[in-house]
């Protein structure tokens, strides 16, 4: 029994000896890592590596995707401009609410121009920008350049964010298509008389093509965002296409803070570059004018989808849950 106890004590001593040796070895290694580094020698190497990142861009495999996104965007603007002349779209005078239909709804979600109690919307005729919300960003001379400072904010042009993303992806973006005035195109498929002469079948074909262009645009932007870094401010809708955000102090939330309106950047998504602009929609089982008391029963849809469905196109099944196609009607 005494021999067993002696062997056990000797085994414990050996274990503690190995544990202490391992601890001392790790401590010595950590001290080696904390030794001084000659940053003067490493600085040129780091700068050279940062500059060489531009050699990997644009990615050749993503160039056709960028061209397809540009074609889909042009086709979408063309189609929506035409459908707006055949189907009425209304926008509230005092809030961002939009409604696709002849008569606006009575759902009280407007606070008025004085931001007081909720009131009934004051509807006016909508435009292309009410359906396709323009999102602009700074146009960079090259992808990897110095961060734009606050005093340099007027030295760079503001362009649509989707076109800037395609431009950095290697697409041939022409100057006349680069600027935001292309959002205000009223060309459509001919003039007003040509649109009025379209048959319901022709209008339905235009709606189908427009809806497909909407889906192509969003799926293409989603693929480009997997390769090219894009930032969005956490507290406002500012978007920056590039590896790092700019330093222009334009954020409304932080306008009166000590850091003078600096943006808080995070990774952007498709909805940040191509906002869906969700609107209320009227189903066949709903009343002719949507009432405030039935707001929990009504469905929603992106404005483009609602515009195309009213023209005769069939909405993709992924929107059925949002649209509440088979939902209950409000009590009368």
Secondary structure as GFF3:
##gff-version 3
##sequence-region A 1 332
A	DSSP	alpha_helix	2	33	.	.	.	ID=ss1
A	DSSP	alpha_helix	39	52	.	.	.	ID=ss2
A	DSSP	three_ten_helix	53	56	.	.	.	ID=ss3
A	DSSP	alpha_helix	60	83	.	.	.	ID=ss4
A	DSSP	beta_strand	89	92	.	.	.	ID=ss5
A	DSSP	beta_strand	98	100	.	.	.	ID=ss6
A	DSSP	beta_strand	123	125	.	.	.	ID=ss7
A	DSSP	alpha_helix	128	131	.	.	.	ID=ss8
A	DSSP	beta_strand	136	138	.	.	.	ID=ss9
A	DSSP	three_ten_helix	150	152	.	.	.	ID=ss10
A	DSSP	beta_strand	158	160	.	.	.	ID=ss11
A	DSSP	alpha_helix	161	168	.	.	.	ID=ss12
A	DSSP	alpha_helix	175	178	.	.	.	ID=ss13
A	DSSP	three_ten_helix	180	184	.	.	.	ID=ss14
A	DSSP	alpha_helix	192	196	.	.	.	ID=ss15
A	DSSP	alpha_helix	200	225	.	.	.	ID=ss16
A	DSSP	beta_strand	230	233	.	.	.	ID=ss17
A	DSSP	beta_strand	239	241	.	.	.	ID=ss18
A	DSSP	beta_strand	265	267	.	.	.	ID=ss19
A	DSSP	alpha_helix	270	273	.	.	.	ID=ss20
A	DSSP	beta_strand	278	281	.	.	.	ID=ss21
A	DSSP	three_ten_helix	292	294	.	.	.	ID=ss22
A	DSSP	beta_strand	299	302	.	.	.	ID=ss23
A	DSSP	alpha_helix	303	310	.	.	.	ID=ss24
A	DSSP	three_ten_helix	317	319	.	.	.	ID=ss25
A	DSSP	alpha_helix	320	323	.	.	.	ID=ss26
###
